[in-house]
Amino acid sequence: MDEMARVPGGDGTYGMFRRARAADPLVAGLVVMGNPLLCGWLFLMIIGTGLSDGQDADAAQRLAGQVYLGWLAGGLLLFAVLRLPRAAISHLVSLLLPPALFTAVLLSRS
């Protein structure tokens, strides 16, 4: 049994990581498509609460921040555990780039 544990794919553990690593380009592509949708949804959530009173807006902004940071940290942790470097970098870039570009556009117009 010890010999099987040392062989990659012998006990199924290394095989799982090998299959996950083979799917890394596909996962990275899905991440690049899905994360901007999440950013847009959170942005609309914050914009939509600007029409209501202050308490609702503050609660929605806090919730959007928690969802955003939780999604960022959770994705990075998941992709690190599964050893998916392309997906982790894609996740980081696709979550940080849209808010940075939006902030740059707003600052350039003022």
N, CA, C and O atoms as a DFTB+ gen file, in Angstrom:
440 C
 N C O
     1  1       0.820      -1.192       0.000
     2  2       0.000       0.000       0.000
     3  2       0.866       1.259       0.000
     4  3       0.485       2.265      -0.598
     5  1       2.035       1.217       0.668
     6  2       2.906       2.378       0.661
     7  2       3.417       2.695      -0.736
     8  3       3.588       3.861      -1.093
     9  1       3.659       1.659      -1.523
    10  2       4.137       1.892      -2.882
    11  2       3.075       2.583      -3.718
    12  3       3.406       3.432      -4.546
    13  1       1.815       2.244      -3.527
    14  2       0.733       2.871      -4.291
    15  2       0.574       4.343      -3.899
    16  3       0.235       5.172      -4.744
    17  1       0.813       4.673      -2.633
    18  2       0.650       6.056      -2.184
    19  2       1.731       6.950      -2.780
    20  3       1.510       8.149      -2.955
    21  1       2.897       6.388      -3.094
    22  2       3.989       7.196      -3.637
    23  2       3.907       7.347      -5.154
    24  3       4.546       8.235      -5.719
    25  1       3.152       6.516      -5.802
    26  2       3.024       6.583      -7.255
    27  2       1.996       7.660      -7.602
    28  3       0.867       7.613      -7.112
    29  1       2.372       8.629      -8.441
    30  2       1.373       9.636      -8.844
    31  2       0.176       8.967      -9.496
    32  3       0.328       8.209     -10.455
    33  1      -0.990       9.240      -8.988
    34  2      -2.204       8.647      -9.521
    35  2      -2.528       7.303      -8.902
    36  3      -3.561       6.714      -9.220
    37  1      -1.666       6.801      -8.023
    38  2      -1.884       5.498      -7.427
    39  2      -3.065       5.466      -6.486
    40  3      -3.836       4.506      -6.482
    41  1      -3.215       6.517      -5.684
    42  2      -4.335       6.554      -4.762
    43  2      -5.422       7.525      -5.207
    44  3      -6.400       7.730      -4.489
    45  1      -5.262       8.113      -6.366
    46  2      -6.276       9.017      -6.893
    47  2      -6.019      10.478      -6.580
    48  3      -6.583      11.353      -7.237
    49  1      -5.181      10.765      -5.592
    50  2      -4.957      12.151      -5.205
    51  2      -4.183      12.904      -6.270
    52  3      -4.593      13.981      -6.702
    53  1      -3.069      12.338      -6.688
    54  2      -2.273      13.014      -7.703
    55  2      -3.016      13.080      -9.028
    56  3      -2.849      14.036      -9.785
    57  1      -3.832      12.077      -9.315
    58  2      -4.626      12.076     -10.535
    59  2      -5.617      13.214     -10.568
    60  3      -5.862      13.797     -11.624
    61  1      -6.202      13.543      -9.400
    62  2      -7.138      14.651      -9.330
    63  2      -6.431      15.958      -9.667
    64  3      -6.969      16.773     -10.416
    65  1      -5.231      16.169      -9.125
    66  2      -4.498      17.396      -9.409
    67  2      -4.064      17.456     -10.868
    68  3      -4.020      18.531     -11.466
    69  1      -3.745      16.303     -11.434
    70  2      -3.355      16.261     -12.839
    71  2      -4.539      16.637     -13.726
    72  3      -4.381      17.386     -14.690
    73  1      -5.721      16.120     -13.403
    74  2      -6.919      16.470     -14.185
    75  2      -7.270      17.938     -14.007
    76  3      -7.674      18.601     -14.962
    77  1      -7.119      18.452     -12.783
    78  2      -7.411      19.867     -12.548
    79  2      -6.436      20.748     -13.307
    80  3      -6.835      21.755     -13.891
    81  1      -5.178      20.384     -13.305
    82  2      -4.179      21.168     -14.024
    83  2      -4.428      21.128     -15.533
    84  3      -4.175      22.116     -16.223
    85  1      -4.910      20.019     -16.046
    86  2      -5.218      19.911     -17.474
    87  2      -6.391      20.815     -17.843
    88  3      -6.474      21.288     -18.976
    89  1      -7.295      21.057     -16.898
    90  2      -8.451      21.908     -17.141
    91  2      -8.160      23.377     -16.858
    92  3      -9.065      24.205     -16.960
    93  1      -6.938      23.721     -16.508
    94  2      -6.592      25.088     -16.131
    95  2      -6.937      26.116     -17.211
    96  3      -7.516      27.147     -16.868
    97  1      -6.620      25.905     -18.496
    98  2      -6.990      26.914     -19.502
    99  2      -8.504      27.119     -19.624
   100  3      -8.962      28.248     -19.794
   101  1      -9.272      26.046     -19.539
   102  2     -10.726      26.165     -19.599
   103  2     -11.261      26.929     -18.399
   104  3     -12.107      27.811     -18.542
   105  1     -10.767      26.591     -17.225
   106  2     -11.206      27.273     -16.005
   107  2     -10.830      28.753     -16.060
   108  3     -11.621      29.608     -15.662
   109  1      -9.632      29.060     -16.548
   110  2      -9.209      30.458     -16.654
   111  2     -10.138      31.229     -17.586
   112  3     -10.496      32.371     -17.298
   113  1     -10.526      30.616     -18.693
   114  2     -11.457      31.279     -19.610
   115  2     -12.810      31.532     -18.983
   116  3     -13.386      32.604     -19.163
   117  1     -13.326      30.558     -18.247
   118  2     -14.604      30.745     -17.565
   119  2     -14.523      31.823     -16.493
   120  3     -15.468      32.587     -16.292
   121  1     -13.396      31.877     -15.812
   122  2     -13.194      32.888     -14.776
   123  2     -13.170      34.285     -15.393
   124  3     -13.753      35.222     -14.849
   125  1     -12.488      34.414     -16.536
   126  2     -12.397      35.718     -17.204
   127  2     -13.769      36.175     -17.673
   128  3     -14.039      37.376     -17.694
   129  1     -14.636      35.255     -18.048
   130  2     -15.991      35.635     -18.475
   131  2     -16.914      35.886     -17.282
   132  3     -17.770      36.769     -17.345
   133  1     -16.756      35.131     -16.206
   134  2     -17.683      35.227     -15.091
   135  2     -17.412      36.354     -14.120
   136  3     -18.353      36.950     -13.597
   137  1     -16.159      36.663     -13.866
   138  2     -15.842      37.687     -12.867
   139  2     -16.316      39.088     -13.250
   140  3     -16.829      39.791     -12.380
   141  1     -16.175      39.536     -14.503
   142  2     -16.738      40.853     -14.835
   143  2     -18.259      40.914     -14.673
   144  3     -18.809      41.972     -14.365
   145  1     -18.933      39.790     -14.877
   146  2     -20.377      39.771     -14.627
   147  2     -20.669      40.005     -13.152
   148  3     -21.597      40.736     -12.807
   149  1     -19.882      39.387     -12.287
   150  2     -20.048      39.608     -10.854
   151  2     -19.752      41.065     -10.495
   152  3     -20.480      41.676      -9.712
   153  1     -18.683      41.619     -11.068
   154  2     -18.342      43.023     -10.795
   155  2     -19.472      43.951     -11.249
   156  3     -19.829      44.897     -10.547
   157  1     -20.024      43.673     -12.420
   158  2     -21.132      44.487     -12.920
   159  2     -22.357      44.380     -12.039
   160  3     -23.030      45.378     -11.781
   161  1     -22.653      43.171     -11.574
   162  2     -23.810      42.990     -10.707
   163  2     -23.624      43.740      -9.384
   164  3     -24.558      44.374      -8.892
   165  1     -22.429      43.669      -8.813
   166  2     -22.171      44.387      -7.562
   167  2     -22.224      45.896      -7.780
   168  3     -22.716      46.635      -6.927
   169  1     -21.715      46.350      -8.926
   170  2     -21.754      47.779      -9.241
   171  2     -23.203      48.249      -9.369
   172  3     -23.555      49.304      -8.841
   173  1     -24.037      47.492     -10.053
   174  2     -25.452      47.859     -10.179
   175  2     -26.153      47.821      -8.826
   176  3     -27.064      48.610      -8.572
   177  1     -25.732      46.912      -7.964
   178  2     -26.305      46.845      -6.629
   179  2     -25.998      48.113      -5.843
   180  3     -26.855      48.628      -5.125
   181  1     -24.786      48.609      -5.981
   182  2     -24.401      49.837      -5.278
   183  2     -25.087      51.052      -5.894
   184  3     -25.557      51.928      -5.168
   185  1     -25.149      51.116      -7.217
   186  2     -25.804      52.232      -7.896
   187  2     -27.287      52.271      -7.564
   188  3     -27.837      53.338      -7.293
   189  1     -27.936      51.110      -7.584
   190  2     -29.369      51.042      -7.321
   191  2     -29.736      51.483      -5.923
   192  3     -30.835      51.997      -5.714
   193  1     -28.860      51.300      -4.969
   194  2     -29.182      51.710      -3.603
   195  2     -28.977      53.203      -3.409
   196  3     -29.397      53.751      -2.390
   197  1     -28.341      53.872      -4.363
   198  2     -28.179      55.319      -4.257
   199  2     -29.503      56.046      -4.360
   200  3     -29.594      57.222      -4.006
   201  1     -30.538      55.358      -4.845
   202  2     -31.856      55.966      -4.982
   203  2     -32.678      55.874      -3.700
   204  3     -33.721      56.518      -3.583
   205  1     -32.214      55.080      -2.743
   206  2     -32.966      54.884      -1.506
   207  2     -32.334      55.688      -0.373
   208  3     -31.416      56.478      -0.592
   209  1     -32.836      55.475       0.832
   210  2     -32.316      56.229       1.979
   211  2     -30.933      55.729       2.386
   212  3     -30.447      54.735       1.846
   213  1     -30.313      56.399       3.313
   214  2     -28.926      56.139       3.679
   215  2     -28.656      54.785       4.296
   216  3     -27.613      54.187       4.030
   217  1     -29.576      54.280       5.120
   218  2     -29.327      53.003       5.792
   219  2     -29.273      51.854       4.794
   220  3     -28.408      50.984       4.889
   221  1     -30.194      51.850       3.841
   222  2     -30.183      50.788       2.831
   223  2     -28.927      50.865       1.976
   224  3     -28.347      49.836       1.631
   225  1     -28.507      52.066       1.634
   226  2     -27.319      52.235       0.794
   227  2     -26.074      51.754       1.529
   228  3     -25.227      51.080       0.944
   229  1     -25.962      52.097       2.804
   230  2     -24.799      51.652       3.577
   231  2     -24.763      50.130       3.703
   232  3     -23.707      49.511       3.571
   233  1     -25.923      49.537       3.959
   234  2     -25.979      48.078       4.101
   235  2     -25.641      47.399       2.772
   236  3     -24.924      46.399       2.753
   237  1     -26.147      47.931       1.674
   238  2     -25.865      47.326       0.367
   239  2     -24.393      47.483      -0.002
   240  3     -23.798      46.572      -0.577
   241  1     -23.804      48.624       0.322
   242  2     -22.382      48.821       0.022
   243  2     -21.511      47.881       0.852
   244  3     -20.531      47.333       0.349
   245  1     -21.869      47.697       2.116
   246  2     -21.132      46.747       2.956
   247  2     -21.265      45.328       2.425
   248  3     -20.285      44.585       2.362
   249  1     -22.484      44.954       2.044
   250  2     -22.706      43.613       1.508
   251  2     -21.939      43.412       0.202
   252  3     -21.340      42.358      -0.012
   253  1     -21.956      44.418      -0.665
   254  2     -21.221      44.307      -1.930
   255  2     -19.721      44.174      -1.673
   256  3     -19.049      43.395      -2.349
   257  1     -19.197      44.910      -0.724
   258  2     -17.781      44.801      -0.382
   259  2     -17.433      43.436       0.178
   260  3     -16.386      42.876      -0.150
   261  1     -18.304      42.893       1.023
   262  2     -18.059      41.572       1.591
   263  2     -18.122      40.486       0.516
   264  3     -17.304      39.565       0.511
   265  1     -19.088      40.594      -0.388
   266  2     -19.189      39.613      -1.468
   267  2     -17.967      39.698      -2.370
   268  3     -17.405      38.673      -2.758
   269  1     -17.553      40.915      -2.704
   270  2     -16.407      41.113      -3.589
   271  2     -15.126      40.544      -2.980
   272  3     -14.413      39.774      -3.625
   273  1     -14.839      40.924      -1.740
   274  2     -13.615      40.443      -1.094
   275  2     -13.674      38.938      -0.809
   276  3     -12.660      38.246      -0.912
   277  1     -14.841      38.440      -0.457
   278  2     -14.992      37.008      -0.238
   279  2     -14.793      36.217      -1.521
   280  3     -14.160      35.161      -1.514
   281  1     -15.337      36.730      -2.626
   282  2     -15.158      36.071      -3.924
   283  2     -13.696      36.096      -4.343
   284  3     -13.174      35.105      -4.855
   285  1     -13.033      37.233      -4.124
   286  2     -11.618      37.362      -4.474
   287  2     -10.765      36.393      -3.654
   288  3      -9.968      35.638      -4.211
   289  1     -10.933      36.416      -2.349
   290  2     -10.127      35.555      -1.475
   291  2     -10.470      34.079      -1.671
   292  3      -9.575      33.236      -1.725
   293  1     -11.751      33.768      -1.776
   294  2     -12.166      32.383      -1.957
   295  2     -11.665      31.791      -3.273
   296  3     -11.225      30.642      -3.316
   297  1     -11.734      32.580      -4.338
   298  2     -11.240      32.107      -5.623
   299  2      -9.741      31.884      -5.616
   300  3      -9.251      30.875      -6.124
   301  1      -9.014      32.832      -5.037
   302  2      -7.560      32.670      -4.971
   303  2      -7.181      31.453      -4.134
   304  3      -6.265      30.711      -4.491
   305  1      -7.877      31.249      -3.032
   306  2      -7.601      30.082      -2.192
   307  2      -7.925      28.784      -2.926
   308  3      -7.137      27.839      -2.894
   309  1      -9.072      28.735      -3.582
   310  2      -9.460      27.528      -4.310
   311  2      -8.484      27.207      -5.429
   312  3      -8.078      26.057      -5.592
   313  1      -8.108      28.221      -6.201
   314  2      -7.200      27.966      -7.315
   315  2      -5.792      27.635      -6.827
   316  3      -5.062      26.912      -7.504
   317  1      -5.405      28.150      -5.672
   318  2      -4.102      27.790      -5.110
   319  2      -4.107      26.341      -4.629
   320  3      -3.139      25.612      -4.846
   321  1      -5.179      25.926      -3.987
   322  2      -5.265      24.550      -3.494
   323  2      -5.298      23.565      -4.656
   324  3      -4.669      22.508      -4.591
   325  1      -6.024      23.904      -5.715
   326  2      -6.106      23.021      -6.876
   327  2      -4.917      23.168      -7.823
   328  3      -4.829      22.468      -8.832
   329  1      -4.012      24.072      -7.497
   330  2      -2.801      24.311      -8.291
   331  2      -3.140      24.696      -9.730
   332  3      -2.689      24.068     -10.687
   333  1      -3.950      25.749      -9.849
   334  2      -4.347      26.275     -11.148
   335  2      -3.790      27.695     -11.302
   336  3      -4.511      28.659     -11.041
   337  1      -2.540      27.848     -11.714
   338  2      -1.947      29.187     -11.747
   339  2      -2.595      30.123     -12.769
   340  3      -2.768      31.309     -12.485
   341  1      -2.956      29.618     -13.947
   342  2      -3.606      30.493     -14.939
   343  2      -4.938      31.001     -14.436
   344  3      -5.268      32.175     -14.601
   345  1      -5.700      30.118     -13.825
   346  2      -7.001      30.513     -13.303
   347  2      -6.842      31.517     -12.161
   348  3      -7.638      32.449     -12.050
   349  1      -5.830      31.342     -11.313
   350  2      -5.617      32.277     -10.206
   351  2      -5.235      33.662     -10.718
   352  3      -5.744      34.671     -10.231
   353  1      -4.338      33.709     -11.702
   354  2      -3.931      35.008     -12.254
   355  2      -5.099      35.643     -13.000
   356  3      -5.321      36.849     -12.888
   357  1      -5.846      34.849     -13.758
   358  2      -7.017      35.372     -14.464
   359  2      -8.048      35.905     -13.483
   360  3      -8.664      36.944     -13.719
   361  1      -8.231      35.194     -12.392
   362  2      -9.183      35.614     -11.363
   363  2      -8.755      36.955     -10.757
   364  3      -9.570      37.866     -10.610
   365  1      -7.503      37.062     -10.418
   366  2      -6.997      38.288      -9.821
   367  2      -7.126      39.466     -10.777
   368  3      -7.604      40.533     -10.392
   369  1      -6.703      39.275     -12.014
   370  2      -6.747      40.368     -12.998
   371  2      -8.178      40.755     -13.338
   372  3      -8.500      41.940     -13.420
   373  1      -9.043      39.752     -13.536
   374  2     -10.408      40.080     -13.953
   375  2     -11.254      40.653     -12.825
   376  3     -12.306      41.234     -13.090
   377  1     -10.836      40.509     -11.599
   378  2     -11.554      41.158     -10.502
   379  2     -10.975      42.529     -10.156
   380  3     -11.704      43.394      -9.671
   381  1      -9.697      42.741     -10.393
   382  2      -9.096      44.028     -10.044
   383  2      -9.110      45.024     -11.197
   384  3      -9.110      46.233     -10.965
   385  1      -9.122      44.540     -12.429
   386  2      -9.049      45.434     -13.580
   387  2     -10.317      46.268     -13.805
   388  3     -10.193      47.475     -14.013
   389  1     -11.532      45.696     -13.777
   390  2     -12.716      46.539     -14.020
   391  2     -12.882      47.696     -13.031
   392  3     -13.138      48.817     -13.473
   393  1     -12.750      47.484     -11.714
   394  2     -12.861      48.641     -10.824
   395  2     -11.738      49.664     -11.035
   396  3     -11.961      50.868     -10.908
   397  1     -10.530      49.182     -11.359
   398  2      -9.421      50.110     -11.595
   399  2      -9.671      50.946     -12.844
   400  3      -9.425      52.152     -12.842
   401  1     -10.157      50.318     -13.904
   402  2     -10.462      51.068     -15.127
   403  2     -11.594      52.063     -14.913
   404  3     -11.537      53.191     -15.401
   405  1     -12.620      51.643     -14.183
   406  2     -13.736      52.540     -13.893
   407  2     -13.276      53.744     -13.064
   408  3     -13.691      54.874     -13.322
   409  1     -12.431      53.499     -12.083
   410  2     -11.883      54.595     -11.267
   411  2     -11.023      55.523     -12.111
   412  3     -11.085      56.741     -11.945
   413  1     -10.231      54.972     -13.003
   414  2      -9.388      55.805     -13.878
   415  2     -10.236      56.666     -14.789
   416  3      -9.914      57.832     -15.015
   417  1     -11.320      56.109     -15.316
   418  2     -12.205      56.897     -16.179
   419  2     -12.859      58.011     -15.383
   420  3     -12.950      59.141     -15.864
   421  1     -13.314      57.716     -14.183
   422  2     -13.950      58.762     -13.359
   423  2     -12.958      59.857     -12.983
   424  3     -13.305      61.038     -12.985
   425  1     -11.741      59.477     -12.665
   426  2     -10.736      60.478     -12.286
   427  2     -10.281      61.314     -13.479
   428  3      -9.908      62.475     -13.310
   429  1     -10.306      60.747     -14.670
   430  2      -9.871      61.496     -15.843
   431  2     -10.913      62.537     -16.254
   432  3     -10.567      63.526     -16.901
   433  1     -12.151      62.337     -15.901
   434  2     -13.220      63.272     -16.275
   435  2     -13.405      64.390     -15.277
   436  3     -14.111      65.356     -15.568
   437  1     -12.804      64.293     -14.129
   438  2     -13.004      65.352     -13.125
   439  2     -11.870      66.350     -13.108
   440  3     -11.892      67.297     -12.321
